[in-house]
Amino acid sequence: MKSILAFLLMATLVSSQTIIAAEPQITEVAGAESHIYKRASETDLYVHLFFPEGHNKQKDRRPIAVFFFGGSWNGGTINQFMPHAKYLAARGMVAAVADYRVKTRQNTTPFECVADGKSVVRWLRSNSAELGIDPGRIAAGGGSAGGHVAAATGVIAGLDEPSEDASISSKPNALLLFNPVYDNGPDGYGHERVKDRYKEISPLHNIAKGSPPTIVFLGTEDKLIPVSTAENYKSAMESTGNRCDLHLYKGEGHGFFNPGRGNACYEKTVYEMDRFLNSLKYLRGKPTIELPSS
């Protein structure tokens, strides 16, 4: 009887792993304009853009924010930041969610994830005139591993796709980071995935003068990203003359900012993201998202 139960348990685990591994790629999104920004690992990689009402591609030059999903560089989907993108589009920005290669779909490493993030930013800048966006006001954002991808596009000098035009910058102008993985050092998250190459890919170890202004959201009970890491990052940014706004949320754990959790942290973080973008003149007027009364 025990052997049968063990077999059934193993079958369930294998089945669930298969479901995760077979997580489908999303190639079309209702209400978005979808483009292939790159082909790599035999995969067409898409970026899905949401335009504000009345957007004129020929005349407008609006700021844009592009978001990268979390999932430990292993999986995840663009659905995670769809609410953020739609909110910013309703506020007057162009907003986008981007796919990138992950281990379960393309058997890749964090290095390919960063290369893809840089490719997205470069593609947006290369096509800015056709899309009606401002190439000098591109924000990159994301959560967890997606936050790492976004942060890396802003502070990592290398890891660009060799075949791309290096004369077009892959560096965004601002960063929107939700419990980001930005320390890959020996005591940081994901070190076993990058090992001796951590200095190439760890945002904390590559901060320099001219890094993009950054906003960070983190729960004080996050078991993956310690508050001390966020404080070290803020200190390193500010010591090199860069802006880094850190917002801590007491008692919250990893992924606390996702919508639908019933604790209003989605609304609170989006409100502060709006205010940050407003301070950079990417948005105008007050945030339209409603904060909880308590």
C-alpha positions in Angstrom: 0.0 0.0 0.0 2.8 2.4 0.9 4.6 1.7 -2.4 1.3 2.5 -4.3 0.9 5.8 -2.4 4.6 6.7 -3.1 4.1 6.0 -6.8 1.0 8.1 -6.9 2.8 11.0 -5.1 5.7 10.8 -7.5 3.3 10.8 -10.5 1.6 13.9 -9.1 4.9 15.7 -8.7 6.1 14.7 -12.2 2.7 15.8 -13.6 2.9 19.2 -11.9 6.5 19.7 -13.0 5.4 18.9 -16.6 2.7 21.5 -16.4 5.2 24.1 -15.3 7.7 23.1 -17.9 5.0 23.2 -20.6 3.7 26.6 -19.6 2.7 28.1 -22.9 4.2 31.2 -24.5 1.8 34.0 -24.9 2.0 35.5 -28.4 -1.1 37.7 -28.5 -2.7 39.9 -25.8 -6.2 41.4 -26.1 -5.9 45.2 -26.3 -2.2 45.2 -27.0 0.0 45.5 -30.1 2.3 42.5 -30.2 5.7 42.6 -31.9 8.6 40.1 -32.2 11.6 41.9 -30.8 14.0 39.0 -31.2 14.5 35.4 -32.2 16.7 33.3 -30.0 16.9 29.6 -28.9 14.5 28.8 -31.8 11.9 31.0 -30.2 10.2 34.2 -31.3 10.2 36.6 -28.3 7.4 39.1 -28.0 6.8 42.5 -26.5 3.2 43.5 -26.1 2.5 47.2 -26.1 -0.5 49.1 -24.6 -1.1 52.5 -26.0 -3.0 55.4 -24.3 -6.3 56.4 -25.8 -5.8 58.7 -28.7 -2.1 57.9 -29.1 -0.7 59.2 -32.4 2.4 57.2 -33.4 3.4 59.8 -36.0 3.2 62.8 -33.7 3.5 61.6 -30.1 6.7 60.9 -28.3 5.4 59.5 -25.0 7.5 57.8 -22.3 7.2 54.0 -22.0 7.6 51.5 -19.2 8.3 47.8 -20.0 7.9 45.1 -17.4 9.5 41.7 -16.9 7.8 38.9 -15.0 9.3 37.0 -12.1 9.9 33.3 -11.7 13.5 32.7 -10.6 14.7 32.8 -14.3 12.9 29.4 -14.6 9.4 30.3 -15.7 6.6 32.8 -15.4 4.4 34.7 -17.8 3.7 38.2 -19.0 0.4 38.2 -17.1 2.0 39.2 -13.9 2.5 42.9 -14.8 -0.4 43.2 -17.2 -2.4 45.3 -14.6 0.6 47.6 -14.1 1.0 48.1 -17.9 -2.8 48.8 -18.4 -2.8 51.3 -15.5 0.1 53.3 -16.9 -1.5 53.3 -20.4 -4.7 54.7 -18.9 -2.5 57.4 -17.3 -1.0 58.5 -20.6 2.2 56.5 -21.0 2.9 53.7 -23.4 3.4 50.5 -21.4 4.6 47.0 -22.3 5.1 43.5 -21.0 7.9 41.5 -22.5 8.6 37.8 -22.8 12.2 36.5 -22.3 13.8 33.1 -22.3 13.6 31.0 -19.2 15.0 27.6 -18.1 11.7 25.6 -18.4 11.0 26.8 -21.9 14.4 27.3 -23.5 16.8 25.7 -21.0 18.6 29.0 -20.5 20.5 30.7 -17.7 20.2 34.1 -16.1 22.7 35.4 -18.6 20.3 34.9 -21.5 17.5 36.5 -19.4 19.6 39.7 -19.1 20.6 39.6 -22.8 16.9 39.5 -23.7 16.0 42.3 -21.4 18.7 44.5 -23.0 17.4 43.5 -26.4 13.8 44.7 -25.5 15.1 48.1 -24.4 17.2 48.4 -27.6 14.3 47.3 -29.8 12.0 49.9 -28.2 14.6 52.6 -28.7 15.3 51.5 -32.3 11.6 51.6 -33.1 10.7 54.7 -31.1 9.8 56.8 -34.0 7.5 54.2 -35.5 5.8 53.6 -32.1 5.4 57.2 -31.0 7.6 56.9 -27.9 10.4 59.0 -26.5 13.7 57.1 -26.7 15.0 59.2 -23.8 12.2 58.2 -21.4 12.2 54.4 -21.3 11.6 52.8 -17.9 12.2 49.1 -17.2 10.5 47.3 -14.4 9.9 43.9 -13.0 9.5 41.6 -10.0 11.9 39.2 -8.4 14.0 37.7 -11.2 12.2 40.1 -13.6 13.4 42.8 -11.3 16.9 41.5 -11.7 16.5 41.6 -15.5 15.3 45.2 -15.3 18.0 46.3 -12.9 20.6 44.6 -15.0 19.6 46.5 -18.1 20.2 49.6 -16.1 23.5 49.0 -14.5 25.3 46.1 -16.3 27.6 47.3 -19.0 28.0 43.9 -20.8 25.9 40.9 -21.6 24.3 42.5 -24.7 23.4 40.3 -27.7 26.5 40.3 -29.9 24.6 40.5 -33.1 22.8 43.8 -32.2 23.7 47.4 -33.0 25.7 48.5 -30.0 25.5 52.1 -31.1 21.8 52.0 -29.9 21.8 51.9 -26.1 20.1 49.1 -24.2 20.1 51.1 -21.0 16.7 52.4 -19.8 16.3 55.8 -18.3 14.5 54.7 -15.1 14.0 51.5 -13.1 10.8 50.2 -11.3 11.9 47.3 -9.1 9.5 45.1 -7.1 11.4 42.9 -4.6 14.2 42.6 -7.1 17.0 40.1 -7.1 19.9 42.5 -7.3 22.7 40.7 -5.3 24.0 37.6 -7.0 27.2 37.5 -4.9 28.2 34.6 -2.7 25.7 35.6 0.0 23.0 36.7 -2.5 20.2 35.0 -4.3 20.9 32.8 -7.3 24.6 32.7 -6.8 24.6 28.9 -7.6 23.3 29.8 -11.0 26.0 32.2 -11.9 28.9 31.2 -9.6 32.2 32.8 -10.4 30.6 35.0 -13.0 28.5 36.9 -10.5 30.4 40.1 -10.9 29.3 40.2 -14.6 25.6 40.0 -13.8 24.9 41.1 -10.2 23.4 44.7 -10.2 24.7 45.4 -6.7 28.3 44.8 -7.9 28.0 47.1 -11.0 26.5 50.3 -9.7 28.3 53.3 -11.1 27.7 57.0 -11.6 25.0 57.5 -14.1 22.8 54.5 -13.1 19.1 55.2 -13.8 16.9 56.7 -11.1 15.3 53.8 -9.3 12.4 53.0 -7.1 12.4 49.8 -5.1 9.5 48.0 -3.3 10.2 45.3 -0.7 8.5 43.5 2.1 10.3 43.4 5.5 9.6 39.7 5.8 10.9 38.8 2.3 12.8 35.5 2.8 14.7 35.8 -0.5 15.7 39.5 -0.5 16.8 40.8 2.9 16.1 44.4 3.8 19.8 44.8 4.4 20.4 44.0 0.7 18.0 46.8 -0.3 19.6 49.2 2.1 23.1 48.4 0.7 21.8 48.9 -2.8 20.3 52.3 -1.9 23.5 53.3 -0.1 25.7 52.3 -3.1 23.4 54.1 -5.5 23.4 57.3 -3.5 27.1 57.2 -2.8 27.7 57.3 -6.6 25.3 60.2 -7.0 22.3 58.2 -8.2 18.7 58.4 -7.0 17.2 55.3 -5.3 13.8 55.5 -3.5 13.3 52.5 -1.2 9.7 51.7 0.0 9.5 49.0 2.7 6.2 47.3 3.6 6.1 45.9 7.2 5.3 42.3 7.6 5.1 41.6 3.9 6.9 38.7 2.1 8.0 38.0 -1.4 5.5 38.8 -4.1 3.5 41.0 -1.8 2.8 43.5 -4.6 0.8 41.3 -6.9 -2.8 42.2 -7.3 -5.6 40.2 -5.8 -4.1 39.4 -2.5 -6.6 41.3 -0.5 -4.0 43.4 1.4 -4.0 46.5 -0.8 -0.3 46.4 -1.4 -0.9 46.4 -5.2 -2.7 49.7 -4.9 -0.1 51.1 -2.5 2.9 50.2 -4.7 1.3 51.4 -7.9 0.4 54.7 -6.3 4.1 55.2 -5.3 5.2 54.1 -8.8 3.0 56.7 -10.3 4.4 59.4 -8.0 7.9 58.4 -8.9 7.2 58.5 -12.6 5.5 61.9 -12.1 8.7 63.2 -10.4 10.6 62.3 -13.6 7.9 64.0 -15.8 6.9 60.7 -17.3 3.3 61.3 -16.0 1.3 64.3 -15.2 -1.4 64.9 -12.5 -2.2 62.9 -9.5 -2.4 59.0 -9.4 -5.8 57.7 -10.4 -5.5 54.5 -8.5 -7.6 54.4 -5.3 -5.8 53.8 -2.0 -7.5 51.8 0.7 -9.2 53.9 3.4 -7.3 52.2 6.2 
